[in-house]
């Protein structure tokens, strides 16, 4: 399987959570990147259809971002 690299900007809260998992798996020597890839693999390969939850989170994030970035003149 070929690998493709891409960058992602995430909220600081997500970074802290991932860093906690990296620390908890310190004995495995897993990097942050490897940990994120493993999380995504588990998510994508699970039996659960996550589409609706992902859509709701995207909409909530977009509304939140819009509210923060909108200006009242």
Rosetta blueprint (number, residue, H / E / L):
1 X L
2 X L
3 X L
4 X L
5 X L
6 X L
7 X L
8 X L
9 X L
10 X L
11 X L
12 X H
13 X H
14 X H
15 X H
16 X H
17 X H
18 X H
19 X H
20 X H
21 X H
22 X H
23 X H
24 X H
25 X L
26 X H
27 X H
28 X H
29 X L
30 X L
31 X L
32 X H
33 X H
34 X H
35 X H
36 X H
37 X H
38 X H
39 X H
40 X H
41 X H
42 X H
43 X H
44 X H
45 X H
46 X L
47 X L
48 X L
49 X L
50 X L
51 X H
52 X H
53 X H
54 X H
55 X H
56 X H
57 X H
58 X H
59 X H
60 X H
61 X H
62 X H
63 X H
64 X H
65 X H
66 X H
67 X H
68 X H
69 X H
70 X L
71 X L
72 X L
73 X L
